[in-house]
Amino acid sequence: MKVPFVDLPSQFQALRSELEAALAPIYETCDFTLGGAVGRFETSFAAYLGAQHCVGVANGTDAIQLALRALDIGPGDEVITTANTFVATVTAIYQSGARTVLVDCDPISYNIDIEQLRAAITPRTRAIVPVHLYGQPADMDAVLGVARDHGLRVVEDAAQAHGAYHGDQAAGTLGDLGCFSFYPGKNLGGSGDGGAVITNDGTLAEKLRSLRIYGVGEPFQYALKGINSRLDTVQAAVLGVKLPYLDDWNRKRFAHAATYADRLAGLVKTPGIVNRATEGRLPHVFHLYVICANDRDRVAAELAERGVATGKHYPVPIHMQPAYQDLGYAQGAFPAVESYAAELLSLPMAAELSDDQVRYVCDSLAAII
Ligand SMILES: Cc1ncc(COP(=O)(O)O)c(C=O)c1O
């Protein structure tokens, strides 16, 4: 049996006629950037999350960069995030001009460690960027508590957590600003790059609307030094078609994750699900389902021989990447992230996977391990 890591072709076939109907008018009017579908998607996504404002941008990395810049965070400032994230979180902080301060992850949830976060605060710290890794919100009660105690801003990296809940609030709506990626493989993904910043602060939303398009204010007036980070109309239309399906897709991911957890119990370790009350909403949307395996590369190779595709998120931590040696962290600086990086293995995860495919992955793992 073949089990793909994600299954975008099946998703496309299911939505084909809706996508074609949504895209044709854009080509007829040639309304390609920041067109009507962008505003409509921004309104629906903000409503879906229960937030006031959504500002569409070109990708999730820009979303984080522009969120920090909207808060006037830049050169001379420090921004704390977790060493256990995709490189883009740090790319974005670098692009804002601020200095990235990394902290280790909590060895149960693999999200930011709160005690180490507290210990990393200096007089230059301006913001915290918690990452809701794999689809599970970070401990936002604690993050917001630290932020309140120290007068810091919170920019959530919710690029992997569309539709996840922390208590009664959606990931991305708890901090000052929340940032999403709509990269095609995300739980809500476009047909190319896309991103959004969410906020309940109208002034910040207006600033973001200017920053995403060269800093324009009145016509031909540039009060801010912005960038070009428009959300394409085509992407917004695709996202508008997919958004109504997101909760159903997330529930299917959750069910697949339950099968994995059940069948793999005792066989492999997985990052812990820290189940905070969510009143019927999903506390984890399983963008990725990650296990730990001592002999990870052999397990991945043998799964591949049986037709099962896997991934690694992320096998080389940020502080060990050549580009970020200037952050000044030696090997051994973040023991939880480092030991985890050597063992993690992401299993196939998509709403489109069949129950048989998920069971086949479990049976294959049992045979291999
Ligand atoms: C945790 C995290 N942060 C940021 C990003 C950046 O998003 P994008 O690739 O849309 O720039 C991604 C996705 O790729 C991500 O997974």
The ligand as an SDF file (V2000), in Angstrom:
LIG
                    3D

 16 16  0  0  0  0  0  0  0  0999 V2000
    6.2040   27.2660   12.4980 C   0  0  0  0  0  0  0  0  0  0  0  0
    6.2550   28.0160   11.1990 C   0  0  0  0  0  0  0  0  0  0  0  0
    6.5090   29.3320   11.2180 N   0  0  0  0  0  0  0  0  0  0  0  0
    6.5400   30.0600   10.0860 C   0  0  0  0  0  0  0  0  0  0  0  0
    6.3210   29.4780    8.8500 C   0  0  0  0  0  0  0  0  0  0  0  0
    6.4880   30.3110    7.6310 C   0  0  0  0  0  0  0  0  0  0  0  0
    5.4250   30.2980    6.7420 O   0  0  0  0  0  0  0  0  0  0  0  0
    5.6770   30.5010    5.1830 P   0  0  0  0  0  0  0  0  0  0  0  0
    6.3510   29.2750    4.6570 O   0  0  0  0  0  0  0  0  0  0  0  0
    4.3020   30.7040    4.6410 O   0  0  0  0  0  0  0  0  0  0  0  0
    6.5210   31.7180    5.0240 O   0  0  0  0  0  0  0  0  0  0  0  0
    6.0180   28.1110    8.7880 C   0  0  0  0  0  0  0  0  0  0  0  0
    5.6850   27.4130    7.5330 C   0  0  0  0  0  0  0  0  0  0  0  0
    6.3120   27.1290    6.6370 O   0  0  0  0  0  0  0  0  0  0  0  0
    6.0140   27.3460    9.9890 C   0  0  0  0  0  0  0  0  0  0  0  0
    5.7600   26.0300    9.9680 O   0  0  0  0  0  0  0  0  0  0  0  0
  1  2  1  0
  2  3  1  0
  2 15  2  0
  3  4  2  0
  4  5  1  0
  5  6  1  0
  5 12  2  0
  6  7  1  0
  7  8  1  0
  8  9  2  0
  8 10  1  0
  8 11  1  0
 12 13  1  0
 12 15  1  0
 13 14  2  0
 15 16  1  0
M  END
$$$$
